[in-house]
Structure formats: structure tokens, C-alpha cells
């Protein structure tokens, strides 16, 4: 059986350093912690979760607050990464989303299920029941939303839309429209990045080029696309709030006898696998879903296991543009 001493010898580190790395404690660099984790997995070493649970009086159970459909690929990847990271530390996962009614709050459900902490992945972040949970004594980590004094993992939404605008500008696009999701932290950040990117490139954005939509709603995106195509000076490119919404926009574009990218260019957001198989395949901004989920779980476990010296962090995770065939190069 692989022991922690054997892992330490393989890594060239002390047993104490390996223990800190495996338990997410400070005092070990991120590079060495990653080495320890990788080596432990390769050698088949796992911490003795049962002994740790008894010693620390914990349930080794993490709650996940998630109100969207599990079938959504981006959130599916985030949740899978949370599960994998939690499993490495021998934590189980409990979903909290389906048990809230007029008499039961998220906080009460988390207490009933003996959750050591909760990852708030997606939902109505300002809902009173969510606020009750956030303001409680239970360790919380949120994704794409910042609560005062709580750790958060954010996709870099400002930089992402700035990069999209610069990418389009370099391909000759100056009439760029943006269909954004419903109001919230993510949408406000993406709008800020969009306007900043346009300002940097010297692009003026007519008010009618920015249209409110909803995330993952194809019919809403279709109607928003109809409005943009009716503009007196039609945009050369439309940014969609997510890849699924693009499908609604594409249907409207084709119904009007137009084609992508010959008549109008399009860019999505999320980088889900499905859109790589469309023809033309979608140009999109790929979020690093795996890293977001992994860091969320790691931060939560660190907060659970090191309450005396854990410092809440707001961590930004960058993504990248995934070029496809839906953006026409207007410089040629």
C-alpha cells in the first residue's frame, strides 16, 4: 500500500510538506502542490478520509447549489471538475437545488444534509434563501458571483469580451452588435468588457446594437437577431451570450435568406463541444470550465479544513478564443 512517506520520497519533499499539499494548507508553493497531487494519483495514494473525518468531526460532504439543467455542457464540465476534485479528497457531493420550498431554505437543507460547505454554482444569487445561506456560518464558495467576505471563482468576463472585440477588429469588423444575457454580475462584466474593447479600437456602438436577451434561450436570441438584422445599417457581426443562443440566431439568419459568415458573422460564448460540429463551426470564447470547477472545490475544502487561517480569495480564470468558420475576414 502506498504511504504518504513514499509519495514524499518520490517528490523529494518532507512528509509535512506533502501533507500540507494534500490537505490544501499554506506553506507549499502551487507548483509543488500540483506535483504532490499528480504523484499521489499516479502512485495510487489517497488520504485516509475515514480517519480524518472522525478526527475533525466533519461529514466530508459538500453541498452544490445549482438551479440550471444538468444537461448544459458548460455547467456539466464545471460540476464534473468539482466532483473530481472533491473525490480526490474523499468528499461526497449533495445537490441542494431541488429541496427548497416555502418551508425549507437552502441553509436548512445544507444543515440537514450535514454539508461541511457549499459551492454556489448557478442560481438566483440575490434570492433571500441564497442570501441566508451565504450569511450563515457554513463555508461558501461562489462561481461567477462575488459575495462580501466570501471566496469566489470567476471567469474573466471583462477580458473575454475585450478579446473578442479586438479579434473582430483585427479581421476588419467595426459594426459589432452584442446580444447579452439577463442582468447580473456576469452580464455587467461582459458589457463593460465589450464597451472597453470597442473604445480601445475606436469603435462607436449605436444603442440599437446592444440588445438584451437571456442565456440559453434560442427563441429570445432569435427575436434579438431579428431586431439587429432590421437595423438601417446592419452590423457585420453579432456576439451571442452563449453558444446555445447562437442556434436561435442562426435559424433567424437563414430564414431571412442570409448565410453565415458570407452575409453576417457570429461569435458565441462558452466553447461547448456541440458547436465544433456545426458547419461552419462556431467561433466562440471557450471558458476554462474544468479549472473553474477544480479551483472552486479546492478553495471550499481549504476553507473547511483550515478555518483558522484560511483567507477568502477572488480568483479569476482566463479562457481563450476558439476560432471557427463563422467570422468573415473583411480585411481581404
LOVOKE-136397 format. One record per residue (C-alpha): y, x negated, z negated; residue in one letter; residue number from 1. Coordinates in steps of 0.001 Angstrom, whole numbers. Example, Ala and Ser with C-alpha at 12.3 -4.5 7.8 and 13.67 -1.06 7.14 Angstrom:
REM LOVOKE-136397
{{-4500,-12300,-7800},"A",1};
{{-1060,-13670,-7140},"S",2};
END
This chain:
REM LOVOKE-136397
{{0,0,0},"X",1};
{{3436,-1302,947},"X",2};
{{5631,-2072,-2058},"X",3};
{{9374,-2496,-2386},"X",4};
{{8766,-6182,-3106},"X",5};
{{7036,-6586,260},"X",6};
{{9975,-4942,2017},"X",7};
{{12375,-7255,161},"X",8};
{{10407,-10331,1225},"X",9};
{{10350,-9207,4880},"X",10};
{{14134,-8677,4803},"X",11};
{{14892,-11845,2884},"X",12};
{{16665,-9851,172},"X",13};
{{16212,-9233,-3526},"X",14};
{{14280,-6215,-4807},"X",15};
{{17508,-4969,-6394},"X",16};
{{19359,-5129,-3063},"X",17};
{{16550,-3280,-1279},"X",18};
{{16505,-623,-3982},"X",19};
{{20262,-96,-3591},"X",20};
{{19941,156,179},"X",21};
{{17119,2687,-10},"X",22};
{{18990,4798,-2537},"X",23};
{{22354,4696,-766},"X",24};
{{24039,2808,-3586},"X",25};
{{27039,476,-3136},"X",26};
{{26732,-3302,-3243},"X",27};
{{24874,-3711,66},"X",28};
{{26551,-4030,3456},"X",29};
{{25913,-1363,6073},"X",30};
{{24195,-3924,8310},"X",31};
{{21762,-4949,5561},"X",32};
{{21175,-1335,4536},"X",33};
{{20202,-466,8124},"X",34};
{{17882,-3483,8225},"X",35};
{{16200,-2390,4997},"X",36};
{{15756,1186,6170},"X",37};
{{14336,130,9529},"X",38};
{{11984,-2415,7932},"X",39};
{{10793,102,5324},"X",40};
{{9976,2622,8040},"X",41};
{{8152,15,10145},"X",42};
{{6107,-1096,7122},"X",43};
{{5334,2466,6056},"X",44};
{{7160,2225,2752},"X",45};
{{8678,5337,1203},"X",46};
{{10341,5686,-2200},"X",47};
{{8276,7370,-4894},"X",48};
{{10103,10669,-4744},"X",49};
{{7985,12398,-7385},"X",50};
{{8703,9754,-9993},"X",51};
{{12368,9695,-9090},"X",52};
{{12652,13477,-9314},"X",53};
{{11134,13534,-12797},"X",54};
{{13295,10656,-13936},"X",55};
{{16542,12061,-12607},"X",56};
{{15870,15750,-13341},"X",57};
{{16506,16833,-9743},"X",58};
{{14738,19190,-7351},"X",59};
{{15036,16896,-4284},"X",60};
{{16149,19944,-2332},"X",61};
{{19225,20073,-63},"X",62};
{{20837,23328,1000},"X",63};
{{22148,23768,4532},"X",64};
{{24799,26395,5245},"X",65};
{{24549,27312,8905},"X",66};
{{25595,30616,10453},"X",67};
{{25120,29928,14167},"X",68};
{{21932,30300,16184},"X",69};
{{19400,27520,15694},"X",70};
{{18724,27614,19444},"X",71};
{{22080,25946,20174},"X",72};
{{21199,22428,21288},"X",73};
{{24117,20546,19735},"X",74};
{{23665,22093,16303},"X",75};
{{19907,21738,16710},"X",76};
{{20343,17979,17081},"X",77};
{{22652,17821,14073},"X",78};
{{20174,19768,11932},"X",79};
{{17250,17661,13127},"X",80};
{{19111,14489,12155},"X",81};
{{19853,15963,8712},"X",82};
{{16187,16832,8306},"X",83};
{{15003,13354,9338},"X",84};
{{17424,11592,7002},"X",85};
{{16569,13919,4124},"X",86};
{{12848,13453,4749},"X",87};
{{13205,9689,4560},"X",88};
{{14474,10102,1002},"X",89};
{{11874,12793,308},"X",90};
{{14329,15672,134},"X",91};
{{13467,19156,1351},"X",92};
{{15807,21498,3237},"X",93};
{{16701,25106,2361},"X",94};
{{18864,27262,4639},"X",95};
{{21413,29331,2752},"X",96};
{{22878,31411,5570},"X",97};
{{20600,34456,5557},"X",98};
{{20771,35398,1897},"X",99};
{{24424,36227,1412},"X",100};
{{25311,39897,978},"X",101};
{{27668,41887,-1209},"X",102};
{{25838,40854,-4362},"X",103};
{{24743,37275,-3626},"X",104};
{{27042,34357,-2818},"X",105};
{{26209,31008,-1228},"X",106};
{{26766,29408,-4628},"X",107};
{{24329,31752,-6344},"X",108};
{{21757,31236,-3615},"X",109};
{{22118,27443,-3904},"X",110};
{{21655,27656,-7680},"X",111};
{{18688,29991,-7331},"X",112};
{{17012,27585,-4923},"X",113};
{{17890,24647,-7209},"X",114};
{{19730,22789,-4444},"X",115};
{{20930,19370,-5544},"X",116};
{{23655,19557,-2894},"X",117};
{{24667,21437,239},"X",118};
{{25660,20434,3773},"X",119};
{{28120,22928,5231},"X",120};
{{27242,22561,8913},"X",121};
{{28853,25579,10530},"X",122};
{{30312,28874,9452},"X",123};
{{33488,30602,8342},"X",124};
{{34902,27658,6403},"X",125};
{{37634,29721,4755},"X",126};
{{35336,32596,3685},"X",127};
{{35591,33310,-47},"X",128};
{{31855,32838,-548},"X",129};
{{32031,29393,1101},"X",130};
{{35116,28503,-932},"X",131};
{{33257,29452,-4131},"X",132};
{{30519,27000,-3203},"X",133};
{{32984,24243,-2280},"X",134};
{{34886,24631,-5545},"X",135};
{{31709,24533,-7647},"X",136};
{{30035,21600,-9381},"X",137};
{{27421,21289,-6595},"X",138};
{{27851,18200,-4349},"X",139};
{{29051,19277,-895},"X",140};
{{29412,17557,2476},"X",141};
{{31021,19436,5370},"X",142};
{{30795,18835,9101},"X",143};
{{33924,19191,11250},"X",144};
{{35980,20624,8407},"X",145};
{{37783,18863,5554},"X",146};
{{37896,20299,2046},"X",147};
{{40166,18686,-518},"X",148};
{{38268,16097,-2558},"X",149};
{{35002,16617,-674},"X",150};
{{33318,14258,1820},"X",151};
{{33318,15304,5469},"X",152};
{{31804,14094,8720},"X",153};
{{33994,14742,11736},"X",154};
{{33508,14402,15436},"X",155};
{{36670,12643,16594},"X",156};
{{38090,15744,18255},"X",157};
{{41597,14353,18777},"X",158};
{{40443,11200,20530},"X",159};
{{37828,13072,22559},"X",160};
{{40292,15352,24339},"X",161};
{{42729,12473,24784},"X",162};
{{39968,10519,26527},"X",163};
{{39127,13483,28747},"X",164};
{{42745,13817,29875},"X",165};
{{43016,10072,30599},"X",166};
{{39732,10198,32523},"X",167};
{{41010,13079,34676},"X",168};
{{44416,11487,35171},"X",169};
{{42778,8306,36481},"X",170};
{{40987,10484,39037},"X",171};
{{44299,11927,40202},"X",172};
{{44407,15184,38203},"X",173};
{{47765,16263,36810},"X",174};
{{47281,20051,36807},"X",175};
{{44820,20307,33945},"X",176};
{{44064,23578,32139},"X",177};
{{42354,23946,28772},"X",178};
{{40312,26920,27572},"X",179};
{{39971,26324,23829},"X",180};
{{37831,27916,21135},"X",181};
{{38948,30227,18365},"X",182};
{{41490,28960,15847},"X",183};
{{40179,26491,13292},"X",184};
{{40223,22817,12321},"X",185};
{{38210,21677,15353},"X",186};
{{40279,23668,17839},"X",187};
{{43587,22494,16379},"X",188};
{{42466,18874,16613},"X",189};
{{41290,19228,20195},"X",190};
{{44537,20909,21192},"X",191};
{{46505,18087,19583},"X",192};
{{44431,15535,21486},"X",193};
{{44901,17443,24737},"X",194};
{{48671,17579,24395},"X",195};
{{48859,13941,23272},"X",196};
{{46778,12845,26242},"X",197};
{{48980,14789,28629},"X",198};
{{52133,13330,27092},"X",199};
{{50764,9783,27390},"X",200};
{{50020,10386,31064},"X",201};
{{53350,12051,31754},"X",202};
{{51734,15408,32492},"X",203};
{{53657,18601,31818},"X",204};
{{51444,21504,30742},"X",205};
{{52568,25037,31682},"X",206};
{{51935,27552,28905},"X",207};
{{49606,29558,31162},"X",208};
{{47329,26525,31498},"X",209};
{{46277,26770,27830},"X",210};
{{44104,29837,27237},"X",211};
{{42452,30980,24004},"X",212};
{{38718,31590,24257},"X",213};
{{35680,31448,21979},"X",214};
{{32999,28854,21506},"X",215};
{{29674,29536,23264},"X",216};
{{30839,32850,24758},"X",217};
{{30227,32872,28513},"X",218};
{{31932,36206,29182},"X",219};
{{35055,35147,27305},"X",220};
{{35120,31892,29282},"X",221};
{{34652,33850,32486},"X",222};
{{37681,36041,31777},"X",223};
{{39777,32998,30809},"X",224};
{{38749,31292,34051},"X",225};
{{39799,34392,35994},"X",226};
{{43264,34145,34443},"X",227};
{{43587,30472,35337},"X",228};
{{42447,30980,38930},"X",229};
{{45162,33636,39267},"X",230};
{{47958,31216,38338},"X",231};
{{50599,30818,41014},"X",232};
{{49887,27079,41025},"X",233};
{{46178,26872,40314},"X",234};
{{45013,23970,38092},"X",235};
{{42904,21311,39747},"X",236};
{{40664,21027,36664},"X",237};
{{39612,23272,33784},"X",238};
{{38448,21981,30405},"X",239};
{{35976,24279,28641},"X",240};
{{35458,24491,24857},"X",241};
{{31741,23718,25238},"X",242};
{{29046,23346,27864},"X",243};
{{27711,26888,27448},"X",244};
{{31172,28352,28120},"X",245};
{{31296,26398,31369},"X",246};
{{28426,28535,32685},"X",247};
{{30620,31625,32384},"X",248};
{{33465,29843,34137},"X",249};
{{31150,28642,36907},"X",250};
{{29973,32212,37554},"X",251};
{{33578,33396,37992},"X",252};
{{34478,30461,40243},"X",253};
{{31512,31157,42510},"X",254};
{{32191,34910,42537},"X",255};
{{35648,34135,43925},"X",256};
{{34088,32177,46774},"X",257};
{{35115,28808,45364},"X",258};
{{32955,25800,44584},"X",259};
{{32832,23010,42007},"X",260};
{{34175,20367,42439},"X",261};
{{35438,20868,46014},"X",262};
{{37884,23637,45098},"X",263};
{{38240,23122,41358},"X",264};
{{36951,20551,38884},"X",265};
{{35451,21356,35483},"X",266};
{{34700,19489,32243},"X",267};
{{32546,20699,29350},"X",268};
{{32105,19589,25772},"X",269};
{{29017,18740,23638},"X",270};
{{26793,16968,26167},"X",271};
{{23765,19253,25854},"X",272};
{{20692,18319,27879},"X",273};
{{20623,21528,29916},"X",274};
{{23852,20718,31748},"X",275};
{{22430,17467,33070},"X",276};
{{20082,19515,35225},"X",277};
{{22744,21726,36792},"X",278};
{{23789,20948,40351},"X",279};
{{26280,19481,40331},"X",280};
{{25527,18164,36872},"X",281};
{{28329,18793,34416},"X",282};
{{30919,16208,33486},"X",283};
{{31230,16621,29723},"X",284};
{{32143,14926,26478},"X",285};
{{28978,14072,24564},"X",286};
{{29243,14316,20801},"X",287};
{{27025,11997,18781},"X",288};
{{25109,14818,17097},"X",289};
{{22424,12548,15669},"X",290};
{{24910,10229,13969},"X",291};
{{26888,13185,12611},"X",292};
{{23793,14731,11017},"X",293};
{{22495,11420,9722},"X",294};
{{25774,10486,8055},"X",295};
{{26149,13960,6547},"X",296};
{{22747,13760,4870},"X",297};
{{23277,10152,3763},"X",298};
{{26660,10959,2204},"X",299};
{{25275,14004,405},"X",300};
{{22293,12122,-1010},"X",301};
{{24597,9324,-2159},"X",302};
{{26834,11890,-3898},"X",303};
{{23787,13483,-5540},"X",304};
{{22196,10257,-6736},"X",305};
{{25325,8281,-7628},"X",306};
{{27717,10826,-9146},"X",307};
{{29442,8337,-11451},"X",308};
{{30720,6013,-8765},"X",309};
{{30441,7933,-5512},"X",310};
{{33812,8197,-3719},"X",311};
{{34172,11067,-1200},"X",312};
{{34846,9835,2318},"X",313};
{{36042,11481,5507},"X",314};
{{34045,9783,8242},"X",315};
{{34913,10104,11929},"X",316};
{{32117,9790,14500},"X",317};
{{33098,8985,18078},"X",318};
{{31446,10303,21225},"X",319};
{{31757,9458,24898},"X",320};
{{32480,10978,28279},"X",321};
{{29322,11760,30196},"X",322};
{{30312,11567,33879},"X",323};
{{28799,14128,36214},"X",324};
{{29459,15729,39527},"X",325};
{{31916,18457,38545},"X",326};
{{35115,16396,38762},"X",327};
{{36560,15584,42151},"X",328};
{{38243,12219,42663},"X",329};
{{41657,13167,44017},"X",330};
{{42718,9537,44499},"X",331};
{{40530,9135,47584},"X",332};
END
